[in-house]
Amino acid sequence: MFRSPGAIAFQVGPLTIRWYGILMATAILVGFWLADREAKREGLPSEKVLNAGQWAIIAGLIGARIYEVIFNWDYYGRHLAKIPAVWEGGLAIHGGLIAGTLVGLWVASRERLPIRQALDVAAPSIALGQAIGRWGNFFNEEAFGTPTSLPWKLYISPQNRPLQYASSEYFHPTFLYESIWDLAVFVALISVRRRLSGRPAAVFYLYIALYSVGRFLIEAIRLDSFWLGPFRVPQIASLVGICLALVLLFLTRPREKVVA
């Protein structure tokens, strides 16, 4: 059984340090360390890769929050002061991926980096960072699934339970499922990196495909999903991601030489 010790790690005078912020910072630092190592291994100027990465992260955080606010406007429209309160959670990964990738590509192009190679360097860092960052949801008691009695069940405090499940105490720890999946994606990307070396951007497209598959499945039992009519928005985004990634992976395949 899992049980959060609380969202606050410690306090220094009037300053409150939350676990969510610690884990996000850790995810970013570990991601930068890995990207720096992989860039040097690929013969890329690591300082330029990290510069593109830092702007991608800033844009990703902003995009993730905007995405969250847009699809939860029923709540944020009534609590405008909560919009900038990212330390309380509420960062939608799909929004972060879209904004972060676009800005990262723009900065990489200005730095004259080989963009597709830079994407391949970034992909494992993104997956590993997500695996670490997901634990912030544990401390905030958010991003959990339907009620369960499984041995790894997650206790949710009464004030954080959806009204329809107010009498339930234990829920699926979907943050844990996604963290494990993201870690598995990271291992898979590192493992196939050399085999895909002749297909620039293939590692990044594979990341999108694998992450989207896991997110689509896990989203089916989450209780905080965004809905667009009868559909879960994260599942729609995941399906789009899978289809797009598969098409792009197909386009990166080696072409057979035609013998005249």
C-alpha positions in Angstrom: 0.0 0.0 0.0 1.2 3.5 -0.8 0.4 6.6 1.2 1.7 10.1 0.6 3.6 11.7 3.5 2.3 15.1 2.3 3.0 17.6 -0.4 5.4 19.7 1.7 9.0 18.5 2.0 10.2 21.2 4.5 9.9 24.9 5.3 12.6 27.6 5.6 11.1 30.5 7.3 8.3 31.8 5.1 9.5 29.6 2.2 7.7 26.3 1.6 9.6 23.7 -0.4 7.3 21.1 -2.0 8.1 17.6 -3.2 6.5 18.4 -6.5 9.1 21.1 -7.2 12.0 19.0 -5.9 11.1 16.1 -8.2 10.5 18.4 -11.2 13.9 20.0 -10.6 15.6 16.6 -10.2 14.0 15.4 -13.5 15.3 18.5 -15.3 18.8 18.1 -13.9 19.0 14.4 -14.6 17.7 15.1 -18.1 20.3 17.7 -18.7 23.1 15.5 -17.5 22.0 12.7 -19.8 21.5 15.0 -22.8 25.0 16.4 -22.2 26.5 13.0 -22.1 24.6 11.8 -25.2 25.4 15.0 -27.2 29.2 14.5 -26.5 28.9 10.9 -27.6 27.3 12.0 -30.8 29.9 14.6 -31.5 27.4 17.5 -31.1 28.2 20.8 -29.3 26.7 20.0 -25.9 26.4 23.7 -24.9 24.1 24.3 -27.9 22.1 21.2 -27.2 21.6 22.2 -23.6 20.7 25.8 -24.6 18.0 24.4 -26.9 16.9 22.1 -24.1 16.5 24.8 -21.5 14.3 26.8 -23.8 12.3 23.7 -24.6 11.8 23.0 -20.9 10.6 26.6 -20.2 8.2 26.4 -23.1 7.2 22.9 -22.1 6.2 24.0 -18.6 4.2 27.0 -19.9 2.6 24.8 -22.6 1.7 22.1 -20.1 0.1 24.6 -17.8 -1.9 26.3 -20.5 -3.1 22.9 -21.8 -4.2 22.0 -18.3 -6.0 25.3 -17.7 -7.8 25.2 -21.1 -9.2 21.7 -20.5 -10.1 22.4 -16.9 -11.5 25.8 -17.4 -14.6 24.9 -15.4 -12.4 24.9 -12.3 -9.8 27.6 -13.2 -12.4 30.0 -14.5 -13.8 30.1 -11.0 -10.4 30.1 -9.3 -8.2 32.5 -11.4 -5.6 32.8 -8.7 -4.9 29.1 -9.0 -3.7 29.4 -12.6 -0.1 30.2 -11.8 0.0 27.7 -8.9 2.0 25.0 -10.7 3.6 23.9 -7.4 0.2 22.3 -6.6 0.5 20.1 -9.7 -1.5 20.3 -12.9 1.0 20.1 -15.8 -0.4 18.3 -18.8 2.4 16.4 -20.5 0.9 16.5 -24.0 0.8 20.3 -23.9 4.4 20.3 -22.6 5.5 18.0 -25.4 3.9 20.1 -28.1 5.2 23.5 -26.9 8.6 22.2 -25.8 9.3 20.4 -29.0 8.3 23.3 -31.2 10.4 25.8 -29.3 13.3 23.4 -28.9 13.3 22.9 -32.7 13.3 26.6 -33.3 16.2 27.2 -31.0 18.1 24.2 -32.4 17.7 25.6 -35.9 19.0 29.0 -34.8 22.0 27.3 -33.2 22.6 25.4 -36.5 22.3 22.0 -34.9 21.4 19.0 -36.9 17.8 18.9 -35.8 17.0 15.3 -36.3 20.1 14.2 -34.5 19.4 16.6 -31.6 15.9 15.1 -31.3 17.4 11.6 -30.9 19.7 12.9 -28.2 16.8 14.5 -26.4 14.3 11.6 -26.5 15.9 9.4 -23.7 16.3 12.4 -21.5 12.6 13.3 -21.9 11.5 9.7 -21.0 13.8 9.5 -18.0 12.7 12.9 -16.8 9.0 11.9 -17.0 9.7 8.7 -15.0 11.2 10.9 -12.2 8.7 13.7 -12.4 5.6 11.5 -12.2 6.4 10.9 -8.5 5.4 14.5 -7.8 1.8 13.3 -8.4 2.2 10.8 -5.5 3.1 13.5 -3.0 0.2 15.7 -4.2 -2.2 12.8 -4.2 -3.3 13.4 -7.8 -3.3 11.6 -11.1 -4.7 8.4 -9.6 -7.0 5.8 -11.0 -10.2 4.0 -10.1 -10.7 2.3 -6.7 -8.8 -0.9 -6.2 -7.9 -3.5 -3.5 -4.7 -4.6 -5.1 -1.6 -4.9 -2.8 0.0 -1.8 -4.4 -3.1 0.3 -3.9 -2.8 4.0 -3.1 -4.5 5.7 -0.2 -6.1 9.0 -1.1 -7.1 11.5 1.6 -10.9 12.3 1.8 -10.4 15.9 0.6 -8.7 14.6 -2.6 -11.2 12.0 -3.6 -13.7 12.6 -6.4 -17.2 13.1 -5.0 -18.5 9.9 -6.6 -15.8 7.9 -4.8 -15.9 9.7 -1.5 -16.4 6.4 0.4 -13.4 4.7 -1.3 -10.0 4.9 0.4 -7.7 3.1 -2.1 -7.1 3.8 -5.8 -4.9 2.6 -8.6 -1.5 4.5 -8.4 -1.5 5.4 -12.1 1.4 7.8 -11.5 3.4 4.7 -10.6 2.2 2.8 -13.7 3.3 5.7 -15.9 6.6 6.1 -14.1 7.4 2.5 -14.7 6.3 2.7 -18.3 8.4 5.8 -18.9 11.4 4.1 -17.3 10.9 1.1 -19.6 10.6 3.5 -22.6 13.9 5.1 -21.6 15.6 1.6 -21.4 14.2 0.7 -24.8 15.4 3.9 -26.4 18.9 3.5 -25.0 19.0 -0.1 -26.2 18.0 0.6 -29.8 20.0 3.8 -30.2 22.9 2.3 -32.1 20.7 0.1 -34.3 18.7 3.2 -35.4 21.8 5.4 -35.9 21.3 5.4 -39.6 17.8 6.7 -39.3 17.9 10.3 -37.9 15.0 11.2 -35.6 13.8 7.6 -35.5 14.7 7.4 -31.7 12.5 10.4 -31.1 9.6 9.1 -33.1 9.9 5.8 -31.3 9.7 7.6 -28.0 6.5 9.4 -29.1 5.0 6.0 -30.2 5.9 4.1 -27.1 5.0 6.8 -24.6 1.6 7.3 -26.4 0.8 3.6 -26.2 1.4 3.5 -22.5 -0.5 6.8 -21.9 -3.5 5.6 -23.9 -3.8 2.4 -21.8 -3.2 4.1 -18.4 -5.5 6.9 -19.2 -8.4 4.5 -19.3 -8.5 4.1 -15.5 -7.5 7.7 -14.5 -10.2 9.7 -12.8 -9.0 13.2 -13.7 -9.0 12.9 -17.5 -9.9 15.8 -19.7 -13.0 15.0 -21.8 -14.0 16.4 -25.2 -17.5 15.2 -25.6 -17.6 11.4 -25.2 -13.8 11.1 -25.6 -10.8 11.4 -23.2 -8.6 14.2 -24.6 -5.3 12.5 -23.5 -6.3 9.3 -25.3 -7.2 11.2 -28.5 -3.8 13.0 -28.3 -2.1 9.6 -27.7 -3.8 8.1 -30.8 -2.7 11.0 -32.9 0.8 10.6 -31.5 0.9 6.9 -32.3 -0.3 7.4 -35.9 2.0 10.3 -36.6 5.1 8.5 -35.0 4.5 5.3 -37.0 4.2 7.2 -40.3 7.4 9.2 -39.5 9.2 6.0 -38.5 8.2 4.4 -41.8 9.6 7.4 -43.7 13.0 7.1 -41.9 13.5 3.5 -43.0 16.5 2.8 -45.2 15.6 2.8 -48.9 16.6 -0.2 -51.0 18.9 0.7 -53.8 17.5 -0.1 -57.2 19.9 -2.0 -59.4 19.7 -0.9 -63.1 
